[in-house]
């Protein structure tokens, strides 16, 4: 099996939709053993694609959070004399 995921080009939503179809087919119990193994392998690759997409989204959110927290905190730094601004 290749180390590159053949589903890397799919969006999260596309991969999730395909994964749901694989699971439904597996749940029917009508597949041969080999078909079940093939579907399982396909499902694992789709699951990895979903996890990669979610991880990328989480990293993007963390970067956004860092950018917004840094700029927001700079607006509320204490004055040099240590006195807090009035509320």
Residue pairs with C-beta under 8 A, 6 or more apart in sequence:
1 41
5 45
5 48
5 49
5 52
6 45
7 15
7 18
7 45
7 46
7 48
7 49
8 49
8 52
10 18
10 46
10 49
11 53
12 49
12 50
12 53
12 54
12 57
15 46
15 49
15 50
15 53
16 46
16 50
18 42
18 46
19 43
19 46
19 47
19 50
22 39
22 42
22 43
22 46
23 43
25 31
25 39
26 36
26 39
26 40
26 43
31 39
78 84
79 85
